[in-house]
């Protein structure tokens, strides 16, 4: 699943948690941290970090490291994908 072809994106988003991750980050006001998202969508912190890393490689999310705190930001590409997935659901 490390390749960035269409199959890996389909495989990733056939699960609920990746969609919920994008939605939680998009809906949050202020700074978003992996631990906050983990609690919000009831998912393990390790899995959320793995998804964030993968989505960052796909340019769907961006991680901003400021003062040793990593905040997660959804990119325009991530917002577009979230909108498309929301229409399907």
PDB file of N, CA, C and O in Angstrom:
ATOM      1  N   UNK A   1       0.827  -1.198   0.000  1.00  0.00           N
ATOM      2  CA  UNK A   1       0.000   0.000   0.000  1.00  0.00           C
ATOM      3  C   UNK A   1       0.867   1.255   0.000  1.00  0.00           C
ATOM      4  O   UNK A   1       0.353   2.355   0.203  1.00  0.00           O
ATOM      5  N   UNK A   2       2.144   1.114  -0.219  1.00  0.00           N
ATOM      6  CA  UNK A   2       3.006   2.278  -0.226  1.00  0.00           C
ATOM      7  C   UNK A   2       3.015   2.993  -1.565  1.00  0.00           C
ATOM      8  O   UNK A   2       3.423   4.152  -1.638  1.00  0.00           O
ATOM      9  N   UNK A   3       2.578   2.336  -2.619  1.00  0.00           N
ATOM     10  CA  UNK A   3       2.537   3.008  -3.915  1.00  0.00           C
ATOM     11  C   UNK A   3       1.406   4.029  -3.929  1.00  0.00           C
ATOM     12  O   UNK A   3       0.439   3.900  -3.178  1.00  0.00           O
ATOM     13  N   UNK A   4       1.526   5.033  -4.775  1.00  0.00           N
ATOM     14  CA  UNK A   4       0.540   6.110  -4.808  1.00  0.00           C
ATOM     15  C   UNK A   4      -0.410   5.992  -5.992  1.00  0.00           C
ATOM     16  O   UNK A   4      -0.993   6.990  -6.416  1.00  0.00           O
ATOM     17  N   UNK A   5      -0.573   4.794  -6.526  1.00  0.00           N
ATOM     18  CA  UNK A   5      -1.480   4.617  -7.657  1.00  0.00           C
ATOM     19  C   UNK A   5      -2.930   4.602  -7.188  1.00  0.00           C
ATOM     20  O   UNK A   5      -3.192   4.611  -5.986  1.00  0.00           O
ATOM     21  N   UNK A   6      -3.853   4.580  -8.108  1.00  0.00           N
ATOM     22  CA  UNK A   6      -5.275   4.617  -7.792  1.00  0.00           C
ATOM     23  C   UNK A   6      -5.740   3.454  -6.942  1.00  0.00           C
ATOM     24  O   UNK A   6      -6.648   3.608  -6.125  1.00  0.00           O
ATOM     25  N   UNK A   7      -5.138   2.301  -7.120  1.00  0.00           N
ATOM     26  CA  UNK A   7      -5.543   1.131  -6.346  1.00  0.00           C
ATOM     27  C   UNK A   7      -5.287   1.331  -4.862  1.00  0.00           C
ATOM     28  O   UNK A   7      -6.109   0.922  -4.042  1.00  0.00           O
ATOM     29  N   UNK A   8      -4.167   1.950  -4.492  1.00  0.00           N
ATOM     30  CA  UNK A   8      -3.860   2.133  -3.072  1.00  0.00           C
ATOM     31  C   UNK A   8      -4.823   3.124  -2.433  1.00  0.00           C
ATOM     32  O   UNK A   8      -5.184   2.962  -1.267  1.00  0.00           O
ATOM     33  N   UNK A   9      -5.242   4.135  -3.161  1.00  0.00           N
ATOM     34  CA  UNK A   9      -6.210   5.099  -2.636  1.00  0.00           C
ATOM     35  C   UNK A   9      -7.547   4.402  -2.422  1.00  0.00           C
ATOM     36  O   UNK A   9      -8.183   4.591  -1.385  1.00  0.00           O
ATOM     37  N   UNK A  10      -7.977   3.607  -3.383  1.00  0.00           N
ATOM     38  CA  UNK A  10      -9.232   2.861  -3.239  1.00  0.00           C
ATOM     39  C   UNK A  10      -9.154   1.913  -2.046  1.00  0.00           C
ATOM     40  O   UNK A  10     -10.089   1.829  -1.248  1.00  0.00           O
ATOM     41  N   UNK A  11      -8.049   1.210  -1.931  1.00  0.00           N
ATOM     42  CA  UNK A  11      -7.884   0.261  -0.839  1.00  0.00           C
ATOM     43  C   UNK A  11      -7.914   0.975   0.509  1.00  0.00           C
ATOM     44  O   UNK A  11      -8.505   0.474   1.466  1.00  0.00           O
ATOM     45  N   UNK A  12      -7.287   2.127   0.586  1.00  0.00           N
ATOM     46  CA  UNK A  12      -7.249   2.884   1.828  1.00  0.00           C
ATOM     47  C   UNK A  12      -8.635   3.360   2.233  1.00  0.00           C
ATOM     48  O   UNK A  12      -9.017   3.217   3.395  1.00  0.00           O
ATOM     49  N   UNK A  13      -9.385   3.912   1.315  1.00  0.00           N
ATOM     50  CA  UNK A  13     -10.655   4.535   1.654  1.00  0.00           C
ATOM     51  C   UNK A  13     -11.856   3.591   1.617  1.00  0.00           C
ATOM     52  O   UNK A  13     -12.996   4.047   1.708  1.00  0.00           O
ATOM     53  N   UNK A  14     -11.625   2.301   1.485  1.00  0.00           N
ATOM     54  CA  UNK A  14     -12.705   1.353   1.650  1.00  0.00           C
ATOM     55  C   UNK A  14     -12.985   1.094   3.126  1.00  0.00           C
ATOM     56  O   UNK A  14     -13.917   0.365   3.465  1.00  0.00           O
ATOM     57  N   UNK A  15     -12.187   1.683   3.996  1.00  0.00           N
ATOM     58  CA  UNK A  15     -12.344   1.555   5.438  1.00  0.00           C
ATOM     59  C   UNK A  15     -12.934   2.838   6.009  1.00  0.00           C
ATOM     60  O   UNK A  15     -12.754   3.911   5.433  1.00  0.00           O
ATOM     61  N   UNK A  16     -13.634   2.740   7.131  1.00  0.00           N
ATOM     62  CA  UNK A  16     -14.285   3.899   7.746  1.00  0.00           C
ATOM     63  C   UNK A  16     -13.316   4.867   8.401  1.00  0.00           C
ATOM     64  O   UNK A  16     -13.491   6.080   8.288  1.00  0.00           O
ATOM     65  N   UNK A  17     -12.302   4.362   9.081  1.00  0.00           N
ATOM     66  CA  UNK A  17     -11.428   5.220   9.890  1.00  0.00           C
ATOM     67  C   UNK A  17     -10.680   6.285   9.071  1.00  0.00           C
ATOM     68  O   UNK A  17     -10.587   7.425   9.527  1.00  0.00           O
ATOM     69  N   UNK A  18     -10.151   5.969   7.897  1.00  0.00           N
ATOM     70  CA  UNK A  18      -9.496   7.030   7.115  1.00  0.00           C
ATOM     71  C   UNK A  18     -10.454   8.169   6.752  1.00  0.00           C
ATOM     72  O   UNK A  18     -10.085   9.342   6.803  1.00  0.00           O
ATOM     73  N   UNK A  19     -11.679   7.811   6.389  1.00  0.00           N
ATOM     74  CA  UNK A  19     -12.682   8.834   6.086  1.00  0.00           C
ATOM     75  C   UNK A  19     -12.986   9.646   7.340  1.00  0.00           C
ATOM     76  O   UNK A  19     -13.047  10.874   7.294  1.00  0.00           O
ATOM     77  N   UNK A  20     -13.173   8.954   8.452  1.00  0.00           N
ATOM     78  CA  UNK A  20     -13.470   9.640   9.710  1.00  0.00           C
ATOM     79  C   UNK A  20     -12.321  10.542  10.140  1.00  0.00           C
ATOM     80  O   UNK A  20     -12.552  11.603  10.720  1.00  0.00           O
ATOM     81  N   UNK A  21     -11.089  10.134   9.863  1.00  0.00           N
ATOM     82  CA  UNK A  21      -9.914  10.953  10.176  1.00  0.00           C
ATOM     83  C   UNK A  21      -9.969  12.265   9.402  1.00  0.00           C
ATOM     84  O   UNK A  21      -9.822  13.340   9.983  1.00  0.00           O
ATOM     85  N   UNK A  22     -10.180  12.176   8.089  1.00  0.00           N
ATOM     86  CA  UNK A  22     -10.279  13.392   7.275  1.00  0.00           C
ATOM     87  C   UNK A  22     -11.422  14.286   7.750  1.00  0.00           C
ATOM     88  O   UNK A  22     -11.277  15.505   7.834  1.00  0.00           O
ATOM     89  N   UNK A  23     -12.539  13.676   8.051  1.00  0.00           N
ATOM     90  CA  UNK A  23     -13.710  14.430   8.484  1.00  0.00           C
ATOM     91  C   UNK A  23     -13.452  15.124   9.829  1.00  0.00           C
ATOM     92  O   UNK A  23     -13.815  16.288  10.004  1.00  0.00           O
ATOM     93  N   UNK A  24     -12.838  14.425  10.760  1.00  0.00           N
ATOM     94  CA  UNK A  24     -12.552  14.998  12.081  1.00  0.00           C
ATOM     95  C   UNK A  24     -11.595  16.177  11.974  1.00  0.00           C
ATOM     96  O   UNK A  24     -11.778  17.189  12.650  1.00  0.00           O
ATOM     97  N   UNK A  25     -10.580  16.055  11.134  1.00  0.00           N
ATOM     98  CA  UNK A  25      -9.621  17.149  10.961  1.00  0.00           C
ATOM     99  C   UNK A  25     -10.291  18.327  10.276  1.00  0.00           C
ATOM    100  O   UNK A  25     -10.068  19.477  10.656  1.00  0.00           O
ATOM    101  N   UNK A  26     -11.102  18.053   9.278  1.00  0.00           N
ATOM    102  CA  UNK A  26     -11.788  19.115   8.557  1.00  0.00           C
ATOM    103  C   UNK A  26     -12.791  19.852   9.446  1.00  0.00           C
ATOM    104  O   UNK A  26     -12.924  21.071   9.344  1.00  0.00           O
ATOM    105  N   UNK A  27     -13.489  19.135  10.306  1.00  0.00           N
ATOM    106  CA  UNK A  27     -14.529  19.721  11.142  1.00  0.00           C
ATOM    107  C   UNK A  27     -13.994  20.432  12.387  1.00  0.00           C
ATOM    108  O   UNK A  27     -14.726  21.190  13.025  1.00  0.00           O
ATOM    109  N   UNK A  28     -12.748  20.200  12.733  1.00  0.00           N
ATOM    110  CA  UNK A  28     -12.190  20.778  13.954  1.00  0.00           C
ATOM    111  C   UNK A  28     -11.821  22.246  13.764  1.00  0.00           C
ATOM    112  O   UNK A  28     -11.363  22.665  12.701  1.00  0.00           O
ATOM    113  N   UNK A  29     -12.036  22.998  14.821  1.00  0.00           N
ATOM    114  CA  UNK A  29     -11.603  24.402  14.838  1.00  0.00           C
ATOM    115  C   UNK A  29     -10.325  24.490  15.662  1.00  0.00           C
ATOM    116  O   UNK A  29     -10.219  23.859  16.714  1.00  0.00           O
ATOM    117  N   UNK A  30      -9.380  25.249  15.203  1.00  0.00           N
ATOM    118  CA  UNK A  30      -8.123  25.388  15.935  1.00  0.00           C
ATOM    119  C   UNK A  30      -7.139  24.297  15.581  1.00  0.00           C
ATOM    120  O   UNK A  30      -7.239  23.661  14.531  1.00  0.00           O
ATOM    121  N   UNK A  31      -6.190  24.089  16.471  1.00  0.00           N
ATOM    122  CA  UNK A  31      -5.128  23.106  16.245  1.00  0.00           C
ATOM    123  C   UNK A  31      -5.660  21.691  16.411  1.00  0.00           C
ATOM    124  O   UNK A  31      -6.470  21.418  17.298  1.00  0.00           O
ATOM    125  N   UNK A  32      -5.198  20.801  15.553  1.00  0.00           N
ATOM    126  CA  UNK A  32      -5.606  19.402  15.592  1.00  0.00           C
ATOM    127  C   UNK A  32      -4.360  18.551  15.823  1.00  0.00           C
ATOM    128  O   UNK A  32      -3.364  18.672  15.110  1.00  0.00           O
ATOM    129  N   UNK A  33      -4.439  17.691  16.833  1.00  0.00           N
ATOM    130  CA  UNK A  33      -3.340  16.797  17.162  1.00  0.00           C
ATOM    131  C   UNK A  33      -3.798  15.358  16.965  1.00  0.00           C
ATOM    132  O   UNK A  33      -4.987  15.056  17.069  1.00  0.00           O
ATOM    133  N   UNK A  34      -2.854  14.478  16.681  1.00  0.00           N
ATOM    134  CA  UNK A  34      -3.173  13.071  16.439  1.00  0.00           C
ATOM    135  C   UNK A  34      -3.905  12.454  17.635  1.00  0.00           C
ATOM    136  O   UNK A  34      -4.852  11.690  17.450  1.00  0.00           O
ATOM    137  N   UNK A  35      -3.484  12.773  18.837  1.00  0.00           N
ATOM    138  CA  UNK A  35      -4.122  12.208  20.030  1.00  0.00           C
ATOM    139  C   UNK A  35      -5.584  12.641  20.135  1.00  0.00           C
ATOM    140  O   UNK A  35      -6.439  11.853  20.540  1.00  0.00           O
ATOM    141  N   UNK A  36      -5.870  13.888  19.773  1.00  0.00           N
ATOM    142  CA  UNK A  36      -7.248  14.384  19.811  1.00  0.00           C
ATOM    143  C   UNK A  36      -8.124  13.616  18.824  1.00  0.00           C
ATOM    144  O   UNK A  36      -9.241  13.214  19.151  1.00  0.00           O
ATOM    145  N   UNK A  37      -7.610  13.420  17.629  1.00  0.00           N
ATOM    146  CA  UNK A  37      -8.362  12.703  16.597  1.00  0.00           C
ATOM    147  C   UNK A  37      -8.565  11.246  17.013  1.00  0.00           C
ATOM    148  O   UNK A  37      -9.633  10.671  16.804  1.00  0.00           O
ATOM    149  N   UNK A  38      -7.537  10.669  17.596  1.00  0.00           N
ATOM    150  CA  UNK A  38      -7.612   9.291  18.060  1.00  0.00           C
ATOM    151  C   UNK A  38      -8.771   9.101  19.042  1.00  0.00           C
ATOM    152  O   UNK A  38      -9.529   8.137  18.937  1.00  0.00           O
ATOM    153  N   UNK A  39      -8.900  10.006  19.975  1.00  0.00           N
ATOM    154  CA  UNK A  39      -9.990   9.929  20.956  1.00  0.00           C
ATOM    155  C   UNK A  39     -11.343  10.213  20.305  1.00  0.00           C
ATOM    156  O   UNK A  39     -12.345   9.569  20.614  1.00  0.00           O
ATOM    157  N   UNK A  40     -11.350  11.182  19.408  1.00  0.00           N
ATOM    158  CA  UNK A  40     -12.606  11.593  18.785  1.00  0.00           C
ATOM    159  C   UNK A  40     -13.240  10.484  17.949  1.00  0.00           C
ATOM    160  O   UNK A  40     -14.459  10.311  17.970  1.00  0.00           O
ATOM    161  N   UNK A  41     -12.423   9.738  17.219  1.00  0.00           N
ATOM    162  CA  UNK A  41     -12.980   8.697  16.347  1.00  0.00           C
ATOM    163  C   UNK A  41     -12.803   7.296  16.934  1.00  0.00           C
ATOM    164  O   UNK A  41     -13.057   6.302  16.255  1.00  0.00           O
ATOM    165  N   UNK A  42     -12.369   7.217  18.194  1.00  0.00           N
ATOM    166  CA  UNK A  42     -12.231   5.951  18.907  1.00  0.00           C
ATOM    167  C   UNK A  42     -11.367   4.963  18.136  1.00  0.00           C
ATOM    168  O   UNK A  42     -11.817   3.897  17.716  1.00  0.00           O
ATOM    169  N   UNK A  43     -10.107   5.359  17.967  1.00  0.00           N
ATOM    170  CA  UNK A  43      -9.162   4.552  17.212  1.00  0.00           C
ATOM    171  C   UNK A  43      -7.802   4.651  17.904  1.00  0.00           C
ATOM    172  O   UNK A  43      -7.534   5.642  18.583  1.00  0.00           O
ATOM    173  N   UNK A  44      -6.958   3.664  17.749  1.00  0.00           N
ATOM    174  CA  UNK A  44      -5.666   3.696  18.430  1.00  0.00           C
ATOM    175  C   UNK A  44      -4.793   4.820  17.886  1.00  0.00           C
ATOM    176  O   UNK A  44      -4.843   5.160  16.704  1.00  0.00           O
ATOM    177  N   UNK A  45      -4.001   5.377  18.775  1.00  0.00           N
ATOM    178  CA  UNK A  45      -3.095   6.464  18.422  1.00  0.00           C
ATOM    179  C   UNK A  45      -2.105   6.006  17.347  1.00  0.00           C
ATOM    180  O   UNK A  45      -1.825   6.743  16.402  1.00  0.00           O
ATOM    181  N   UNK A  46      -1.581   4.799  17.493  1.00  0.00           N
ATOM    182  CA  UNK A  46      -0.595   4.283  16.529  1.00  0.00           C
ATOM    183  C   UNK A  46      -1.185   4.200  15.119  1.00  0.00           C
ATOM    184  O   UNK A  46      -0.516   4.540  14.143  1.00  0.00           O
ATOM    185  N   UNK A  47      -2.427   3.751  15.015  1.00  0.00           N
ATOM    186  CA  UNK A  47      -3.068   3.645  13.701  1.00  0.00           C
ATOM    187  C   UNK A  47      -3.312   5.034  13.104  1.00  0.00           C
ATOM    188  O   UNK A  47      -3.138   5.232  11.901  1.00  0.00           O
ATOM    189  N   UNK A  48      -3.714   5.988  13.936  1.00  0.00           N
ATOM    190  CA  UNK A  48      -3.940   7.355  13.458  1.00  0.00           C
ATOM    191  C   UNK A  48      -2.646   7.955  12.935  1.00  0.00           C
ATOM    192  O   UNK A  48      -2.636   8.594  11.883  1.00  0.00           O
ATOM    193  N   UNK A  49      -1.554   7.754  13.664  1.00  0.00           N
ATOM    194  CA  UNK A  49      -0.255   8.273  13.221  1.00  0.00           C
ATOM    195  C   UNK A  49       0.147   7.636  11.896  1.00  0.00           C
ATOM    196  O   UNK A  49       0.680   8.312  11.016  1.00  0.00           O
ATOM    197  N   UNK A  50      -0.105   6.345  11.754  1.00  0.00           N
ATOM    198  CA  UNK A  50       0.198   5.647  10.501  1.00  0.00           C
ATOM    199  C   UNK A  50      -0.628   6.229   9.352  1.00  0.00           C
ATOM    200  O   UNK A  50      -0.098   6.472   8.267  1.00  0.00           O
ATOM    201  N   UNK A  51      -1.920   6.453   9.586  1.00  0.00           N
ATOM    202  CA  UNK A  51      -2.775   7.036   8.551  1.00  0.00           C
ATOM    203  C   UNK A  51      -2.332   8.454   8.192  1.00  0.00           C
ATOM    204  O   UNK A  51      -2.304   8.823   7.018  1.00  0.00           O
ATOM    205  N   UNK A  52      -1.991   9.235   9.196  1.00  0.00           N
ATOM    206  CA  UNK A  52      -1.546  10.610   8.950  1.00  0.00           C
ATOM    207  C   UNK A  52      -0.279  10.604   8.101  1.00  0.00           C
ATOM    208  O   UNK A  52      -0.147  11.395   7.167  1.00  0.00           O
ATOM    209  N   UNK A  53       0.644   9.715   8.427  1.00  0.00           N
ATOM    210  CA  UNK A  53       1.891   9.613   7.658  1.00  0.00           C
ATOM    211  C   UNK A  53       1.591   9.238   6.209  1.00  0.00           C
ATOM    212  O   UNK A  53       2.149   9.827   5.283  1.00  0.00           O
ATOM    213  N   UNK A  54       0.712   8.259   6.017  1.00  0.00           N
ATOM    214  CA  UNK A  54       0.348   7.807   4.674  1.00  0.00           C
ATOM    215  C   UNK A  54      -0.375   8.907   3.897  1.00  0.00           C
ATOM    216  O   UNK A  54      -0.074   9.143   2.727  1.00  0.00           O
ATOM    217  N   UNK A  55      -1.320   9.573   4.543  1.00  0.00           N
ATOM    218  CA  UNK A  55      -2.066  10.640   3.878  1.00  0.00           C
ATOM    219  C   UNK A  55      -1.189  11.850   3.584  1.00  0.00           C
ATOM    220  O   UNK A  55      -1.440  12.586   2.630  1.00  0.00           O
ATOM    221  N   UNK A  56      -0.174  12.053   4.393  1.00  0.00           N
ATOM    222  CA  UNK A  56       0.779  13.139   4.118  1.00  0.00           C
ATOM    223  C   UNK A  56       1.558  12.844   2.841  1.00  0.00           C
ATOM    224  O   UNK A  56       1.811  13.738   2.032  1.00  0.00           O
ATOM    225  N   UNK A  57       1.935  11.576   2.672  1.00  0.00           N
ATOM    226  CA  UNK A  57       2.650  11.181   1.451  1.00  0.00           C
ATOM    227  C   UNK A  57       1.769  11.348   0.215  1.00  0.00           C
ATOM    228  O   UNK A  57       2.266  11.589  -0.885  1.00  0.00           O
ATOM    229  N   UNK A  58       0.449  11.217   0.409  1.00  0.00           N
ATOM    230  CA  UNK A  58      -0.503  11.383  -0.696  1.00  0.00           C
ATOM    231  C   UNK A  58      -0.922  12.841  -0.879  1.00  0.00           C
ATOM    232  O   UNK A  58      -1.754  13.144  -1.734  1.00  0.00           O
ATOM    233  N   UNK A  59      -0.356  13.735  -0.088  1.00  0.00           N
ATOM    234  CA  UNK A  59      -0.661  15.176  -0.118  1.00  0.00           C
ATOM    235  C   UNK A  59      -2.106  15.486   0.277  1.00  0.00           C
ATOM    236  O   UNK A  59      -2.675  16.476  -0.181  1.00  0.00           O
ATOM    237  N   UNK A  60      -2.696  14.646   1.121  1.00  0.00           N
ATOM    238  CA  UNK A  60      -4.046  14.887   1.615  1.00  0.00           C
ATOM    239  C   UNK A  60      -4.014  15.649   2.938  1.00  0.00           C
ATOM    240  O   UNK A  60      -4.931  16.406   3.256  1.00  0.00           O
ATOM    241  N   UNK A  61      -2.960  15.438   3.692  1.00  0.00           N
ATOM    242  CA  UNK A  61      -2.760  16.114   4.966  1.00  0.00           C
ATOM    243  C   UNK A  61      -1.364  16.710   5.005  1.00  0.00           C
ATOM    244  O   UNK A  61      -0.471  16.307   4.259  1.00  0.00           O
ATOM    245  N   UNK A  62      -1.201  17.677   5.892  1.00  0.00           N
ATOM    246  CA  UNK A  62       0.096  18.295   6.093  1.00  0.00           C
ATOM    247  C   UNK A  62       0.347  18.337   7.593  1.00  0.00           C
ATOM    248  O   UNK A  62      -0.545  18.700   8.360  1.00  0.00           O
ATOM    249  N   UNK A  63       1.550  17.969   8.018  1.00  0.00           N
ATOM    250  CA  UNK A  63       1.903  17.990   9.430  1.00  0.00           C
ATOM    251  C   UNK A  63       2.801  19.193   9.660  1.00  0.00           C
ATOM    252  O   UNK A  63       3.835  19.344   9.009  1.00  0.00           O
ATOM    253  N   UNK A  64       2.396  20.047  10.593  1.00  0.00           N
ATOM    254  CA  UNK A  64       3.147  21.250  10.922  1.00  0.00           C
ATOM    255  C   UNK A  64       3.795  21.052  12.288  1.00  0.00           C
ATOM    256  O   UNK A  64       3.108  20.914  13.300  1.00  0.00           O
ATOM    257  N   UNK A  65       5.126  21.039  12.304  1.00  0.00           N
ATOM    258  CA  UNK A  65       5.860  20.875  13.561  1.00  0.00           C
ATOM    259  C   UNK A  65       6.258  22.251  14.075  1.00  0.00           C
ATOM    260  O   UNK A  65       7.122  22.915  13.503  1.00  0.00           O
ATOM    261  N   UNK A  66       5.621  22.666  15.152  1.00  0.00           N
ATOM    262  CA  UNK A  66       5.898  23.966  15.746  1.00  0.00           C
ATOM    263  C   UNK A  66       6.073  23.775  17.251  1.00  0.00           C
ATOM    264  O   UNK A  66       5.156  23.325  17.936  1.00  0.00           O
ATOM    265  N   UNK A  67       7.244  24.117  17.754  1.00  0.00           N
ATOM    266  CA  UNK A  67       7.550  23.977  19.186  1.00  0.00           C
ATOM    267  C   UNK A  67       7.336  22.544  19.680  1.00  0.00           C
ATOM    268  O   UNK A  67       6.763  22.337  20.749  1.00  0.00           O
ATOM    269  N   UNK A  68       7.783  21.577  18.925  1.00  0.00           N
ATOM    270  CA  UNK A  68       7.705  20.152  19.261  1.00  0.00           C
ATOM    271  C   UNK A  68       6.282  19.610  19.319  1.00  0.00           C
ATOM    272  O   UNK A  68       6.075  18.479  19.758  1.00  0.00           O
ATOM    273  N   UNK A  69       5.311  20.383  18.890  1.00  0.00           N
ATOM    274  CA  UNK A  69       3.933  19.908  18.819  1.00  0.00           C
ATOM    275  C   UNK A  69       3.564  19.785  17.350  1.00  0.00           C
ATOM    276  O   UNK A  69       3.704  20.736  16.581  1.00  0.00           O
ATOM    277  N   UNK A  70       3.097  18.618  16.974  1.00  0.00           N
ATOM    278  CA  UNK A  70       2.751  18.374  15.579  1.00  0.00           C
ATOM    279  C   UNK A  70       1.250  18.557  15.393  1.00  0.00           C
ATOM    280  O   UNK A  70       0.446  17.806  15.945  1.00  0.00           O
ATOM    281  N   UNK A  71       0.888  19.556  14.614  1.00  0.00           N
ATOM    282  CA  UNK A  71      -0.522  19.753  14.285  1.00  0.00           C
ATOM    283  C   UNK A  71      -0.773  19.227  12.878  1.00  0.00           C
ATOM    284  O   UNK A  71       0.111  19.244  12.021  1.00  0.00           O
ATOM    285  N   UNK A  72      -1.977  18.768  12.665  1.00  0.00           N
ATOM    286  CA  UNK A  72      -2.348  18.173  11.380  1.00  0.00           C
ATOM    287  C   UNK A  72      -3.324  19.103  10.676  1.00  0.00           C
ATOM    288  O   UNK A  72      -4.286  19.583  11.275  1.00  0.00           O
ATOM    289  N   UNK A  73      -3.064  19.350   9.397  1.00  0.00           N
ATOM    290  CA  UNK A  73      -3.876  20.260   8.597  1.00  0.00           C
ATOM    291  C   UNK A  73      -4.308  19.517   7.337  1.00  0.00           C
ATOM    292  O   UNK A  73      -3.508  18.826   6.706  1.00  0.00           O
ATOM    293  N   UNK A  74      -5.566  19.665   6.984  1.00  0.00           N
ATOM    294  CA  UNK A  74      -6.055  19.049   5.750  1.00  0.00           C
ATOM    295  C   UNK A  74      -5.725  19.981   4.583  1.00  0.00           C
ATOM    296  O   UNK A  74      -5.902  21.196   4.683  1.00  0.00           O
ATOM    297  N   UNK A  75      -5.252  19.414   3.495  1.00  0.00           N
ATOM    298  CA  UNK A  75      -4.874  20.193   2.319  1.00  0.00           C
ATOM    299  C   UNK A  75      -6.097  20.385   1.421  1.00  0.00           C
ATOM    300  O   UNK A  75      -7.117  19.723   1.616  1.00  0.00           O
ATOM    301  N   UNK A  76      -6.002  21.280   0.448  1.00  0.00           N
ATOM    302  CA  UNK A  76      -7.111  21.414  -0.513  1.00  0.00           C
ATOM    303  C   UNK A  76      -7.431  20.095  -1.232  1.00  0.00           C
ATOM    304  O   UNK A  76      -8.595  19.793  -1.494  1.00  0.00           O
ATOM    305  N   UNK A  77      -6.401  19.325  -1.543  1.00  0.00           N
ATOM    306  CA  UNK A  77      -6.612  18.015  -2.176  1.00  0.00           C
ATOM    307  C   UNK A  77      -7.377  17.085  -1.225  1.00  0.00           C
ATOM    308  O   UNK A  77      -8.246  16.330  -1.658  1.00  0.00           O
ATOM    309  N   UNK A  78      -7.051  17.144   0.065  1.00  0.00           N
ATOM    310  CA  UNK A  78      -7.751  16.345   1.062  1.00  0.00           C
ATOM    311  C   UNK A  78      -9.201  16.767   1.205  1.00  0.00           C
ATOM    312  O   UNK A  78     -10.086  15.925   1.359  1.00  0.00           O
ATOM    313  N   UNK A  79      -9.451  18.087   1.155  1.00  0.00           N
ATOM    314  CA  UNK A  79     -10.827  18.592   1.238  1.00  0.00           C
ATOM    315  C   UNK A  79     -11.645  18.149   0.031  1.00  0.00           C
ATOM    316  O   UNK A  79     -12.823  17.812   0.153  1.00  0.00           O
ATOM    317  N   UNK A  80     -11.011  18.153  -1.122  1.00  0.00           N
ATOM    318  CA  UNK A  80     -11.702  17.735  -2.341  1.00  0.00           C
ATOM    319  C   UNK A  80     -12.066  16.257  -2.264  1.00  0.00           C
ATOM    320  O   UNK A  80     -13.175  15.868  -2.631  1.00  0.00           O
ATOM    321  N   UNK A  81     -11.134  15.433  -1.788  1.00  0.00           N
ATOM    322  CA  UNK A  81     -11.404  14.011  -1.643  1.00  0.00           C
ATOM    323  C   UNK A  81     -12.495  13.776  -0.598  1.00  0.00           C
ATOM    324  O   UNK A  81     -13.372  12.938  -0.807  1.00  0.00           O
ATOM    325  N   UNK A  82     -12.456  14.495   0.511  1.00  0.00           N
ATOM    326  CA  UNK A  82     -13.477  14.362   1.550  1.00  0.00           C
ATOM    327  C   UNK A  82     -14.853  14.709   0.999  1.00  0.00           C
ATOM    328  O   UNK A  82     -15.832  14.023   1.294  1.00  0.00           O
ATOM    329  N   UNK A  83     -14.934  15.765   0.206  1.00  0.00           N
ATOM    330  CA  UNK A  83     -16.209  16.161  -0.390  1.00  0.00           C
ATOM    331  C   UNK A  83     -16.733  15.063  -1.311  1.00  0.00           C
ATOM    332  O   UNK A  83     -17.918  14.730  -1.279  1.00  0.00           O
ATOM    333  N   UNK A  84     -15.850  14.508  -2.124  1.00  0.00           N
ATOM    334  CA  UNK A  84     -16.231  13.432  -3.045  1.00  0.00           C
ATOM    335  C   UNK A  84     -16.702  12.194  -2.278  1.00  0.00           C
ATOM    336  O   UNK A  84     -17.715  11.589  -2.628  1.00  0.00           O
ATOM    337  N   UNK A  85     -15.972  11.828  -1.244  1.00  0.00           N
ATOM    338  CA  UNK A  85     -16.355  10.662  -0.443  1.00  0.00           C
ATOM    339  C   UNK A  85     -17.659  10.903   0.296  1.00  0.00           C
ATOM    340  O   UNK A  85     -18.454   9.978   0.461  1.00  0.00           O
ATOM    341  N   UNK A  86     -17.889  12.110   0.737  1.00  0.00           N
ATOM    342  CA  UNK A  86     -19.127  12.447   1.447  1.00  0.00           C
ATOM    343  C   UNK A  86     -20.333  12.303   0.527  1.00  0.00           C
ATOM    344  O   UNK A  86     -21.408  11.893   0.964  1.00  0.00           O
ATOM    345  N   UNK A  87     -20.155  12.638  -0.732  1.00  0.00           N
ATOM    346  CA  UNK A  87     -21.238  12.513  -1.704  1.00  0.00           C
ATOM    347  C   UNK A  87     -21.558  11.055  -1.983  1.00  0.00           C
ATOM    348  O   UNK A  87     -22.708  10.717  -2.265  1.00  0.00           O
ATOM    349  N   UNK A  88     -20.558  10.189  -1.908  1.00  0.00           N
ATOM    350  CA  UNK A  88     -20.755   8.764  -2.151  1.00  0.00           C
ATOM    351  C   UNK A  88     -21.471   8.119  -0.977  1.00  0.00           C
ATOM    352  O   UNK A  88     -22.353   7.280  -1.165  1.00  0.00           O
ATOM    353  N   UNK A  89     -21.099   8.503   0.216  1.00  0.00           N
ATOM    354  CA  UNK A  89     -21.632   7.911   1.425  1.00  0.00           C
ATOM    355  C   UNK A  89     -23.056   8.254   1.578  1.00  0.00           C
ATOM    356  O   UNK A  89     -23.690   7.842   2.549  1.00  0.00           O
TER     357      UNK A  89
END
